[in-house]
């Protein structure tokens, strides 16, 4: 039989071509050769085709096969949606004190109503939920240890300026549940974290971790927190007390912060330092002292942290609101005051004023937005949103006094925006 006479008719070849194309479109690649059993399904030839026609059909079949098996084209540009990370922060938090419950009897007599010494921590925190519901991460200063059982005595008999704080274990769980879809970070670099001794300090970190709260400030290594969207933010805590890295060692501060900033674009530094009380609302660019203790220079510390790469610096410790300033594009809040301090704290004006500050950080660590949500406490430490916005007014007026050239512009809705132009060395 001749080569030409052995070829199938055009109609049969077209049917075969359509069948192969249909099979290819459904998934597997078209083979270069048909399996032997396929020949039995082809109708016997009734007419011959020229070689040129057959070759043309085979070329078209090969081209079609290559197109179907080729990977999808890569677009010239790829659009990647990048979202900012919202970090909210508050000042001092203490959800009851199981090292001293006698204060409740004295408070009941003074206030004329029954005061329970250890209320439900979740009920105490409930008023804050609307203020932090949009946070990816919430940073709070844990003012005191967290634990139970015996603890060494911190205060000497007869002392009038020593206080020991330890919150019950369920306070850690309540803190973790404060955010439904976010992560809570607890700063332990402060002057009350060691109130139950070194063993109590380790217990605090353990109780926070078991509850799902990230502890920061225990050492010089950054605490790296991942959000639900996979973004990361690093935190470093400093304190002039025994717990935490020393903010008075500026060389050490720059070293620790720059090491963290080299690995993490979004870096939040927190400081527990400065004098305390109603007479400590101003922020001097000098050393501060309280009951004879050197509490450091908050301005030098905060600016050193920013110079080393911090995106935001959050302050607490003075128990009052303090000024804010923009420095080299970073936001410094020198003190957010008392947020929720149930117990023996003095909550007369202005120590009853606090705030939740929320900042948005882009992928480069820049602050793209900042808002302040004022709060107010009623003795013995019941917090609520403050419709008067008093904390915002305090920050505004104190910033004009202490940092007139690098202050935060203040608007009625308490949105913190940077000045139009701030030189790096402005104060």
NUSEGU-138504 format. One line per 5 residues: their letters; for each residue x, y, z of N, C-alpha, C, O. Coordinates in steps of 0.2 Angstrom, whole numbers. Layout:
# NUSEGU-138504
a) X:Y:Z:X:Y:Z:X:Y:Z:X:Y:Z; ...
//
This chain:
# NUSEGU-138504
xxxxx) 4:-6:0:0:0:0:4:6:0:9:6:4; 3:11:-4:7:17:-4:6:21:2:1:21:5; 11:26:3:10:31:9:4:35:9:1:36:14; 2:37:3:-3:42:2:-10:38:3:-14:41:7; -11:32:1:-17:29:2:-18:27:9:-24:26:11
xxxxx) -13:27:13:-14:25:20:-16:30:25:-18:28:30; -17:36:22:-19:42:27:-27:42:27:-30:40:22; -29:44:33:-37:44:34:-40:50:30:-36:54:28; -46:49:29:-50:55:25:-50:61:30:-49:61:36; -51:67:27:-51:73:30:-56:73:36:-55:76:41
xxxxx) -62:71:35:-68:71:40:-65:67:46:-67:69:52; -62:61:45:-60:57:50:-55:60:54:-54:60:60; -50:63:51:-45:67:54:-47:73:58:-45:74:63; -52:76:55:-55:82:59:-59:80:65:-58:83:70; -62:74:65:-65:71:71:-60:70:76:-61:71:82
xxxxx) -55:66:74:-49:65:78:-46:71:81:-45:71:87; -45:76:77:-42:82:80:-47:85:85:-44:88:90; -53:86:84:-58:88:89:-58:84:95:-58:87:101; -58:78:95:-57:74:101:-51:75:105:-51:75:111; -45:76:101:-39:77:105:-39:84:108:-37:84:114
xxxxx) -42:89:105:-43:96:108:-47:95:114:-45:99:119; -53:92:113:-57:91:119:-54:88:125:-55:91:130; -50:83:124:-47:79:129:-42:84:132:-41:84:138; -38:88:128:-33:92:130:-36:98:135:-33:100:140; -41:101:133:-45:106:136:-47:104:143:-47:108:148
xxxxx) -48:97:144:-51:95:150:-45:94:155:-46:93:161; -39:94:153:-33:93:158:-27:91:155:-23:95:154; -26:84:154:-19:82:153:-17:84:146:-21:86:142; -10:85:146:-7:87:139:-8:82:134:-8:76:135; -8:85:128:-9:81:122:-3:77:120:3:80:120
xxxxx) -3:70:120:4:67:118:6:68:111:2:70:107; 13:68:110:15:69:103:13:63:99:12:65:93; 12:57:101:10:52:97:3:48:100:3:48:106; -1:46:96:-7:43:98:-5:36:101:-1:32:98; -8:33:106:-7:26:108:-9:21:103:-14:23:99
xxxxx) -6:15:102:-8:11:97:-15:9:96:-18:8:91; -19:8:102:-25:6:102:-30:11:99:-36:9:97; -28:17:98:-32:23:95:-33:21:88:-39:23:85; -29:18:84:-30:16:77:-36:12:76:-39:13:71; -38:8:80:-44:4:80:-50:7:80:-55:5:77
xxxxx) -50:13:82:-56:17:83:-57:22:77:-62:25:76; -52:22:72:-53:27:66:-56:23:61:-54:17:59; -60:26:57:-64:23:52:-59:22:46:-54:25:45; -60:17:42:-55:15:37:-55:20:32:-60:24:31; -50:21:28:-49:27:24:-54:26:18:-54:20:15
xxxxx) -56:31:15:-60:31:9:-58:35:4:-59:34:-2; -53:40:6:-50:44:1:-43:46:4:-42:47:10; -39:48:-1:-32:50:2:-31:58:2:-35:61:-2; -27:60:6:-26:67:7:-19:69:5:-14:65:6; -18:75:2:-11:76:0:-7:77:6:-9:79:11
xxxxx) 0:76:5:4:77:11:4:84:14:5:85:20; 4:89:9:4:96:11:-2:97:16:-1:101:21; -8:94:15:-14:96:19:-13:92:26:-14:95:31; -10:86:26:-9:82:32:-4:86:36:-5:87:42; 2:88:33:7:92:37:4:98:40:6:100:45
xxxxx) 0:102:36:-3:108:39:-7:107:45:-7:110:50; -11:101:44:-15:100:50:-11:98:56:-13:100:62; -6:94:55:-2:92:61:2:98:64:2:98:70; 4:103:60:7:109:62:2:113:67:4:115:72; -4:113:64:-9:117:68:-11:113:75:-12:116:80
xxxxx) -11:107:74:-12:103:80:-7:104:85:-8:105:91; 0:104:83:5:105:87:5:112:91:6:113:97; 3:117:87:3:124:89:-3:124:94:-2:127:100; -8:121:93:-14:121:98:-12:118:104:-14:120:110; -8:112:104:-6:108:109:-2:113:114:-2:113:120
xxxxx) 3:116:111:8:120:114:4:126:118:6:128:123; -1:129:115:-4:135:118:-8:132:124:-8:136:129; -11:126:123:-15:124:129:-11:122:135:-13:122:140; -5:119:133:0:117:139:4:123:141:8:122:146; 4:129:138:9:134:141:6:137:147:0:137:148
xxxxx) 11:139:152:9:142:158:5:149:156:7:152:151; 1:152:161:-2:158:160:3:164:159:8:163:163; 1:169:156:6:174:155:7:178:161:2:179:165; 13:181:162:14:185:168:13:192:167:16:195:162; 9:196:170:7:203:169:14:207:170:18:205:174
xxxxx) 14:212:166:20:217:167:20:220:174:26:221:176; 14:221:177:14:224:184:10:220:188:5:217:186; 12:219:194:8:216:199:6:220:205:10:224:208; 0:221:206:-3:225:211:-3:221:218:-7:216:218; 0:224:223:0:220:230:-3:225:235:-1:231:235
xxxxx) -8:223:238:-12:227:243:-8:226:249:-7:221:252; -6:232:252:-2:232:258:-6:236:263:-8:242:262; -7:234:269:-11:237:274:-7:239:280:-2:236:281; -9:245:283:-5:247:288:-7:243:295:-13:240:295; -3:243:299:-4:239:306:-6:245:311:-3:250:312
xxxxx) -12:243:314:-14:248:320:-12:245:326:-14:240:329; -8:249:330:-6:248:337:-9:253:341:-8:259:341; -12:250:346:-15:254:351:-11:253:358:-9:248:359; -11:258:362:-8:258:368:-11:262:374:-14:267:373; -10:259:380:-13:263:386:-8:263:391:-2:260:390
xxxxx) -9:267:396:-4:268:402:-5:262:407:-5:256:405; -5:264:413:-4:259:419:-11:255:420:-16:258:420; -10:249:421:-16:244:422:-14:240:428:-9:236:428; -19:240:433:-19:235:438:-26:233:440:-30:237:442; -27:227:439:-34:224:440:-35:221:447:-37:215:447
xxxxx) -34:224:452:-34:222:459:-28:220:462:-23:219:458; -27:219:468:-21:218:472:-22:213:477:-25:215:483; -20:207:476:-21:202:481:-15:202:487:-15:198:491; -10:207:486:-6:207:492:-8:212:497:-5:212:503; -13:216:496:-16:220:501:-24:221:499:-26:224:494
xxxxx) -28:218:503:-35:218:502:-38:222:508:-45:224:508; -35:225:513:-37:229:518:-40:236:516:-44:239:519; -36:238:510:-38:245:508:-46:245:506:-49:250:507; -49:239:504:-56:240:502:-60:242:508:-65:245:507; -59:239:514:-63:241:520:-62:249:521:-67:252:522
xxxxx) -56:252:520:-55:259:521:-59:263:516:-62:268:517; -58:260:510:-62:264:504:-69:263:505:-73:268:503; -72:258:507:-79:257:508:-82:263:513:-87:266:512; -78:263:519:-80:268:524:-79:276:521:-83:280:522; -74:277:517:-73:283:514:-78:285:509:-81:291:508
xxxxx) -80:280:504:-84:282:499:-92:280:500:-96:282:497; -93:277:506:-100:276:508:-103:271:504:-110:271:504; -100:266:501:-103:260:498:-98:255:498:-92:255:499; -100:249:497:-96:243:498:-91:242:492:-94:242:486; -85:242:493:-80:241:488:-77:234:489:-74:232:494
xxxxx) -77:230:484:-74:223:484:-67:224:483:-65:227:478; -63:220:486:-56:220:485:-53:217:478:-48:220:476; -56:212:476:-54:209:470:-60:207:465:-63:202:465; -62:212:461:-68:212:457:-66:207:451:-60:205:450; -71:206:447:-69:202:441:-65:206:436:-68:211:433
xxxxx) -59:204:434:-55:208:429:-59:209:423:-58:215:420; -62:204:420:-66:205:413:-71:211:414:-72:215:409; -74:211:420:-79:217:420:-76:224:421:-78:229:418; -70:224:424:-66:230:424:-64:232:417:-64:238:416; -62:228:413:-59:229:407:-65:231:401:-63:234:396
xxxxx) -71:228:403:-76:229:398:-77:236:395:-78:236:389; -77:241:399:-78:248:396:-73:250:391:-74:254:387; -67:246:391:-62:248:386:-62:245:379:-59:247:374; -67:240:379:-67:236:372:-69:240:366:-66:239:361; -74:245:367:-75:249:361:-69:253:359:-69:255:353
xxxxx) -65:255:363:-59:259:362:-54:256:359:-49:259:356; -53:249:359:-48:245:356:-50:240:351:-46:236:349; -56:240:349:-59:235:345:-56:235:338:-56:230:335; -53:240:336:-50:241:329:-42:240:329:-39:240:324; -40:238:335:-32:237:336:-30:230:333:-33:225:334
xxxxx) -25:230:329:-21:224:328:-17:221:334:-17:215:335; -14:226:337:-10:225:343:-12:230:349:-12:236:347; -12:228:355:-14:232:360:-8:232:365:-6:226:368; -5:237:367:1:237:372:-1:241:378:-4:246:378; 0:237:384:-2:240:390:3:239:395:7:234:395
xxxxx) 4:244:400:9:243:405:6:239:411:1:241:414; 9:233:413:6:229:418:9:231:425:15:230:426; 5:235:428:8:239:434:7:234:440:2:234:444; 12:230:441:12:225:446:13:218:444:12:216:438; 15:213:449:15:206:447:8:203:445:3:206:447
xxxxx) 9:197:443:2:193:442:4:186:445:8:182:442; 0:184:450:1:177:453:-3:177:459:-8:181:460; -2:171:463:-5:170:469:0:166:474:5:165:472; -3:165:480:2:162:485:6:167:489:6:173:488; 10:164:493:15:168:497:20:172:493:21:170:487
xxxxx) 22:178:495:26:182:492:31:186:497:28:187:502; 37:187:495:41:191:500:39:198:501:36:201:497; 40:200:507:38:207:509:43:212:505:49:212:506; 40:217:502:43:222:498:45:228:503:50:231:503; 39:230:506:40:236:510:42:235:517:39:230:521
xxxxx) 46:240:520:48:239:527:42:242:531:38:246:529; 42:239:537:36:241:542:37:249:543:42:252:544; 31:252:543:30:259:544:31:263:538:31:269:538; 33:260:532:34:264:526:28:268:524:22:265:524; 28:274:522:22:278:519:23:279:512:18:282:509
xxxxx) 28:277:509:29:278:501:31:272:498:33:272:492; 29:266:501:30:260:497:24:256:496:20:255:501; 23:254:490:17:250:488:19:244:485:23:244:480; 15:238:486:17:232:483:10:229:479:5:229:483; 11:228:473:5:226:469:6:219:466:11:218:463
xxxxx) 1:215:466:0:209:463:-7:207:461:-11:207:465; -8:206:455:-15:205:452:-16:197:452:-11:194:451; -22:195:453:-24:188:452:-22:185:446:-22:189:441; -22:179:445:-20:175:439:-25:176:434:-23:177:428; -31:177:435:-36:178:430:-36:184:427:-39:186:422
xxxxx) -32:189:429:-31:195:426:-27:194:419:-29:198:415; -23:190:419:-19:188:413:-24:186:407:-24:188:402; -29:181:409:-34:179:404:-38:185:402:-40:185:396; -40:189:407:-45:194:405:-41:199:400:-44:202:396; -35:200:401:-31:205:397:-31:202:390:-32:205:385
xxxxx) -30:195:389:-29:192:383:-36:192:379:-36:193:373; -41:192:383:-48:192:380:-51:199:378:-56:200:375; -47:204:380:-49:211:378:-49:213:371:-54:217:369; -45:210:367:-46:210:360:-48:204:357:-46:198:358; -54:204:353:-57:198:350:-53:196:344:-52:190:343
xxxxx) -50:200:340:-46:198:334:-39:201:334:-36:201:329; -36:203:340:-30:206:340:-25:202:345:-27:197:348; -19:205:346:-14:202:351:-13:208:356:-12:213:355; -12:205:362:-11:210:368:-4:209:370:-1:203:371; 0:214:371:7:214:373:7:218:380:4:223:381
xxxxx) 10:214:385:10:217:392:17:219:394:22:215:394; 19:226:395:25:228:397:26:227:404:22:228:409; 32:223:406:34:222:413:40:226:415:43:225:420; 42:230:411:48:235:413:45:241:417:44:246:414; 44:240:423:42:245:427:44:244:435:47:239:436
xxxxx) 42:249:439:44:248:446:40:244:450:41:244:456; 35:241:448:31:236:452:31:229:449:27:225:452; 34:228:444:34:221:441:38:216:446:36:210:446; 42:218:450:46:214:455:43:214:462:46:212:467; 37:216:462:34:217:469:33:210:473:32:210:479
xxxxx) 33:205:469:32:198:472:39:195:472:39:189:472; 44:198:471:51:196:471:53:193:464:49:193:459; 59:190:463:61:187:457:57:181:455:55:181:449; 55:177:459:51:172:458:44:174:455:41:171:450; 41:179:458:35:182:456:35:185:449:31:185:446
xxxxx) 41:188:448:42:191:441:42:186:436:39:187:431; 45:180:437:45:175:432:38:172:432:36:170:426; 35:172:437:28:169:437:23:174:433:19:171:430; 25:180:433:21:185:429:22:184:422:17:183:418; 28:183:420:29:181:413:26:175:411:23:174:405
xxxxx) 26:170:415:23:163:414:16:164:413:13:161:409; 12:167:418:5:168:418:3:172:412:-2:170:409; 7:177:410:5:181:404:5:176:398:1:176:393; 11:173:397:12:168:391:6:163:391:4:161:385; 5:160:396:-1:154:396:-7:157:394:-11:154:391
xxxxx) -9:164:396:-15:167:394:-15:169:386:-20:171:384; -9:169:383:-9:172:376:-7:179:376:-7:182:370; -4:182:381:-2:189:381:6:189:380:9:185:384; 8:193:376:16:193:375:19:198:380:17:204:380; 23:196:384:27:200:388:33:203:385:37:200:381
xxxxx) 34:210:386:40:213:384:43:217:390:39:219:394; 49:219:389:53:223:394:57:219:399:60:221:404; 57:212:398:60:208:403:68:208:401:72:206:406; 70:209:395:77:209:393:78:214:388:73:218:386; 84:214:385:85:219:379:84:216:372:85:220:368
xxxxx) 81:210:372:79:208:365:72:210:364:67:210:368; 70:212:357:64:214:355:59:208:356:60:203:354; 53:210:358:47:205:358:44:206:351:41:212:349; 44:201:347:41:202:340:34:198:340:33:193:342; 29:202:338:22:200:338:20:200:331:20:205:327
xxxxx) 16:195:329:13:194:322:6:195:323:2:192:327; 3:199:318:-4:200:318:-8:195:314:-5:190:312; -14:195:315:-18:190:311:-17:190:304:-19:185:300; -15:196:301:-14:196:294:-6:195:292:-5:195:286; -2:193:297:4:191:295:10:196:296:16:195:295
xxxxx) 8:202:297:12:208:298:16:207:305:13:204:310; 22:210:306:25:209:312:27:216:315:28:221:311; 27:217:322:29:223:325:33:221:331:31:216:334; 38:225:332:43:223:337:42:228:343:41:234:342; 43:226:349:42:230:355:48:229:360:51:224:360
xxxxx) 50:235:363:56:235:368:53:239:374:51:245:373; 54:237:380:52:240:386:58:242:390:63:238:390; 58:248:393:63:251:397:61:254:403:55:256:403; 64:253:409:62:256:415:68:258:419:73:254:419; 68:263:423:73:265:428:73:260:434:77:261:438
xxxxx) 68:256:435:68:251:441:72:245:439:75:245:434; 71:240:444:75:234:443:73:230:437:78:227:434; 67:230:436:64:226:430:65:230:424:62:236:423; 68:227:419:69:230:412:76:233:411:79:235:416; 77:234:404:83:238:403:83:245:405:78:248:406
xxxxx) 89:248:407:89:255:410:89:260:404:93:260:400; 84:265:404:84:270:400:89:276:401:89:280:397; 92:276:406:97:281:408:104:279:404:108:284:404; 105:273:402:111:271:399:109:272:391:107:268:388; 111:278:389:109:280:382:113:276:377:110:275:371
xxxxx) 119:275:378:123:270:374:120:264:373:119:261:367; 117:261:378:114:254:378:107:255:375:106:250:371; 104:260:376:97:261:373:98:261:365:95:258:361; 103:265:363:104:266:355:106:259:353:104:257:347; 110:255:356:112:249:354:107:244:354:106:240:349
xxxxx) 102:243:359:97:239:359:92:240:354:89:236:350; 90:247:353:85:249:348:87:248:341:84:246:337; 94:250:340:96:249:333:96:242:331:95:240:325; 98:237:335:98:230:334:91:228:332:90:224:327; 86:230:335:79:228:334:77:231:327:74:228:323
xxxxx) 79:238:326:76:241:320:80:239:314:77:239:309; 86:236:315:89:233:309:85:227:306:86:225:300; 81:224:310:77:218:309:70:219:308:66:215:304; 67:224:310:60:225:310:59:233:309:61:237:312; 55:234:303:53:241:301:49:244:306:49:250:308
xxxxx) 44:240:309:39:243:314:42:241:321:42:236:323; 44:247:324:47:246:331:44:251:336:44:257:335; 41:248:341:37:252:346:42:251:353:43:246:355; 44:257:355:48:257:362:43:260:367:40:265:366; 43:257:373:40:260:379:44:261:384:49:258:385
xxxxx) 43:266:388:47:269:394:43:270:400:37:273:400; 45:268:406:42:269:412:47:273:416:52:270:419; 46:279:416:51:284:419:48:291:421:43:292:418; 52:295:424:50:301:426:47:302:433:45:297:436; 46:308:435:43:309:442:36:307:442:33:306:437
xxxxx) 32:308:448:25:305:448:21:311:451:23:315:455; 14:310:450:9:314:453:7:321:449:10:322:444; 3:324:452:0:330:449:5:336:448:4:340:443; 11:335:451:16:340:450:21:338:445:26:341:443; 19:332:441:24:329:437:21:330:429:23:325:425
xxxxx) 17:334:428:14:335:421:18:337:416:18:336:410; 23:342:418:28:344:413:33:339:412:35:335:416; 36:340:406:41:335:403:48:339:403:49:342:397; 52:339:407:58:343:407:64:339:403:64:333:403; 68:343:399:73:340:396:79:340:401:84:343:400
xxxxx) 78:336:406:83:335:412:82:329:416:76:326:415; 86:328:420:85:322:425:79:323:429:78:329:432; 75:318:431:70:319:435:71:314:441:74:309:441; 68:317:447:69:313:453:62:312:457:58:316:456; 62:306:460:55:305:464:58:301:470:61:296:470
xxxxx) 56:304:476:58:301:482:65:299:483:67:294:485; 69:304:480:76:303:480:79:298:475:85:298:474; 75:296:470:77:291:465:78:294:459:74:298:456; 83:293:455:85:296:449:80:292:444:81:286:442; 75:296:441:71:293:436:72:295:429:68:293:424
xxxxx) 78:297:427:80:298:421:78:304:417:74:308:420; 80:305:411:78:311:407:74:308:401:77:305:396; 68:308:401:63:305:396:64:308:389:64:304:385; 66:314:389:67:318:382:73:315:379:73:313:373; 78:314:383:85:312:380:84:304:378:86:302:372
xxxxx) 80:301:382:79:294:381:75:293:374:77:289:370; 69:296:374:64:295:368:68:297:362:67:294:357; 71:303:362:74:305:355:80:300:353:81:299:348; 84:297:358:89:293:357:86:286:354:89:283:349; 80:284:356:77:278:354:74:280:346:75:275:342
xxxxx) 72:286:345:70:287:338:76:288:334:76:285:328; 81:291:336:87:291:332:90:284:330:93:283:325; 89:279:334:91:272:333:86:268:329:88:263:327; 80:271:328:75:268:323:68:266:326:65:263:322; 67:269:331:60:268:334:55:271:330:56:277:328
xxxxx) 49:268:329:43:272:325:39:276:330:37:281:328; 38:273:336:34:276:341:37:275:348:40:270:349; 37:280:352:39:279:359:33:281:364:30:286:363; 31:276:368:25:277:372:28:277:379:31:273:382; 25:282:383:28:283:390:22:282:395:16:283:394
xxxxx) 24:280:401:20:279:407:24:279:413:30:279:413; 21:280:419:25:280:425:23:286:429:22:285:435; 22:292:426:21:298:430:14:298:433:12:302:437; 9:294:431:2:293:433:-2:299:431:-7:300:433; 1:303:426:-3:309:423:-2:309:416:3:306:414
xxxxx) -6:313:412:-5:314:405:1:319:405:2:323:409; 5:318:399:11:322:398:10:324:390:6:322:387; 15:328:388:15:331:382:17:326:376:19:320:378; 15:327:370:17:323:364:21:328:360:21:334:359; 26:324:356:29:328:351:31:323:345:31:317:345
xxxxx) 32:327:339:34:323:333:41:325:332:44:330:332; 45:319:332:53:320:331:55:315:326:55:309:326; 58:319:320:60:315:315:55:310:312:57:305:310; 49:312:312:44:308:309:41:303:313:36:300:312; 44:302:319:41:298:324:37:301:329:38:307:331
xxxxx) 32:298:332:28:301:337:30:298:344:31:292:346; 31:303:349:33:302:356:27:304:360:25:310:360; 24:300:364:19:301:369:23:300:376:24:295:378; 24:306:380:28:305:385:25:302:391:28:299:396; 18:302:392:15:298:397:7:298:395:4:303:394
xxxxx) 5:292:395:-3:291:394:-7:290:401:-13:289:401; -3:292:406:-7:292:413:-9:285:415:-7:280:413; -14:285:420:-17:279:423:-23:277:418:-27:281:417; -23:271:416:-28:269:412:-34:265:416:-39:267:416; -31:260:420:-36:256:424:-32:254:430:-29:249:429
xxxxx) -33:257:435:-29:256:441:-33:255:447:-35:260:451; -36:249:448:-41:247:453:-37:246:460:-33:241:461; -39:250:465:-36:249:472:-34:255:475:-38:260:476; -28:256:477:-25:261:482:-23:267:478:-20:271:481; -23:267:471:-21:273:468:-25:279:469:-31:279:470
xxxxx) -21:285:469:-24:291:470:-27:293:463:-24:294:458; -34:294:463:-37:296:457:-41:302:457:-46:304:454; -38:307:461:-40:314:461:-37:317:454:-33:315:451; -40:323:452:-38:326:446:-31:328:447:-29:331:452; -26:327:442:-28:325:435:-26:317:435:-25:315:429
xxxxx) -25:314:440:-22:307:440:-28:302:437:-27:296:436; -34:305:437:-40:301:435:-40:301:427:-45:297:424; -36:305:424:-36:305:416:-31:301:413:-25:300:415; -34:297:408:-29:293:404:-32:293:397:-36:297:395; -29:288:393:-30:288:386:-28:282:383:-23:279:385
xxxxx) -32:280:377:-29:275:373:-27:278:367:-30:282:364; -20:277:365:-17:280:359:-17:275:354:-14:270:355; -19:276:348:-19:272:342:-15:275:336:-17:280:334; -10:271:334:-6:273:328:-6:268:323:-6:262:324; -6:271:317:-6:266:311:1:266:308:4:272:307
xxxxx) 4:261:307:11:260:304:11:257:298:8:251:297; 15:260:293:15:257:286:21:252:286:24:251:291; 22:249:280:27:244:280:34:246:281:38:242:283; 35:252:280:42:255:282:42:258:289:48:260:291; 37:257:293:37:259:300:35:266:301:36:269:307
xxxxx) 33:269:296:31:276:297:24:277:300:20:273:298; 23:282:304:16:283:307:12:287:302:14:293:299; 7:284:299:2:287:294:-4:290:298:-7:294:294; -6:288:304:-11:291:307:-10:290:315:-7:285:317; -13:294:319:-13:294:326:-19:297:329:-21:302:327
xxxxx) -22:293:333:-28:295:337:-28:294:344:-24:290:347; -31:299:348:-31:298:355:-38:297:358:-43:301:356; -39:292:362:-46:291:364:-46:292:372:-44:287:376; -48:297:374:-48:299:382:-52:295:386:-57:292:384; -50:293:392:-53:289:397:-53:293:404:-49:298:405
xxxxx) -57:291:408:-58:294:415:-59:288:420:-64:284:418; -56:288:426:-58:284:431:-61:287:437:-60:293:438; -66:283:440:-69:285:446:-67:280:451:-67:274:450; -65:283:457:-63:278:463:-68:273:464:-74:274:464; -65:267:465:-58:265:467:-54:263:460:-49:259:461
xxxxx) -57:264:454:-53:262:448:-58:259:443:-56:254:440; -63:263:442:-68:260:437:-67:265:431:-69:271:432; -66:262:425:-64:266:419:-70:267:415:-74:263:414; -70:272:411:-75:274:406:-72:278:401:-68:282:402; -75:278:394:-73:283:389:-75:290:392:-80:291:395
xxxxx) -71:295:391:-72:302:393:-75:306:388:-71:308:383; -81:308:388:-84:312:382:-82:319:382:-82:322:377; -79:321:388:-76:328:388:-69:329:384:-67:334:382; -66:323:383:-60:323:380:-54:327:383:-49:330:380; -54:327:390:-50:330:394:-42:328:393:-38:333:393
xxxxx) -41:322:392:-34:320:391:-31:323:384:-25:325:384; -36:324:379:-33:327:373:-31:334:374:-27:337:372; -36:338:378:-34:345:380:-28:345:384:-24:350:383; -27:341:388:-21:341:392:-14:340:388:-9:343:389; -15:335:383:-9:334:379:-8:340:375:-2:342:374
xxxxx) -13:343:372:-12:349:368:-9:355:372:-4:358:369; -11:356:378:-9:362:381:-2:361:384:3:365:384; 0:354:386:6:353:389:11:353:383:17:354:384; 9:350:377:14:350:371:16:357:369:21:359:367; 11:362:370:12:369:368:17:372:373:22:376:371
xxxxx) 17:370:379:22:372:384:29:369:383:34:373:384; 29:363:382:35:359:383:39:358:376:45:358:376; 35:358:371:38:357:364:34:361:359:31:358:354; 35:367:359:31:372:355:33:371:348:28:373:344; 39:369:346:40:369:339:40:362:336:41:361:330
xxxxx) 39:357:340:38:350:338:32:346:341:32:340:341; 27:350:343:21:348:346:17:344:341:18:345:335; 12:340:344:7:337:340:1:342:339:-2:345:344; -1:344:333:-7:348:331:-13:344:334:-13:338:333; -17:348:337:-23:345:341:-29:347:338:-30:353:337
xxxxx) -34:343:336:-40:344:333:-46:342:338:-45:338:342; -52:345:337:-57:343:341:-59:335:342:-60:333:347; -58:331:336:-59:324:337:-53:321:340:-53:314:340; -48:324:342:-42:322:346:-38:317:341:-37:312:342; -37:320:335:-33:317:330:-26:320:330:-25:326:330
xxxxx) -20:316:331:-14:319:332:-11:319:325:-9:314:322; -9:325:323:-6:326:316:0:330:317:1:334:321; 5:328:313:12:331:313:12:339:311:7:340:307; 16:343:313:16:350:311:18:350:303:21:345:301; 17:355:300:18:355:293:26:354:291:27:351:287
xxxxx) 30:357:295:37:356:294:41:356:301:40:361:305; 44:351:303:48:350:309:55:348:307:57:343:304; 60:353:310:67:351:309:69:345:314:66:345:319; 74:341:312:75:336:316:77:338:323:76:334:328; 80:343:324:82:345:331:78:350:334:79:353:339
xx) 72:351:331:67:355:334:64:352:341:64:346:342; 63:357:346:60:355:352:54:360:353:51:360:359
//
